[in-house]
Amino acid sequence: MTDELRTASEIASLIKARATSSLGPWPRDLQIYIFSETPGWRCGLSPATQESDAEYRDGILGIAKQLQRTVKLAP
C-alpha cells in the first residue's frame, strides 16, 4: 500500500469530513491542529477539554489514528 502525501490542511479536512459523516456536525468552537512528528504526524484539538464533546473528540482521535497508517504529512 502506498502512503498518500498530504498537507496539514488537507489532513485536517479529511479528519473533519470523516468525523462529520460518522459522528455528526463538527462542534463550532473545536479547532484541529496537525503537527509534524518523527516519524509521521499527530493531531491536536483545542480546547483540550470539554465534557460535552468527549465522545466526539474520542471519535476524532480514532479517525486520526486510522489516517496515520496511510497518510503522510508533506514537508
Number of C-alpha atoms within 10 A of each C-alpha: 5 7 12 12 14 15 14 20 13 14 24 17 13 16 20 19 15 15 21 15 10 13 15 11 12 17 12 6 7 13 13 17 13 18 12 14 9 6 8 13 19 17 19 14 14 11 10 9 10 10 7 9 13 11 11 18 21 11 16 24 18 14 18 24 14 12 17 17 12 12 18 20 22 14 8
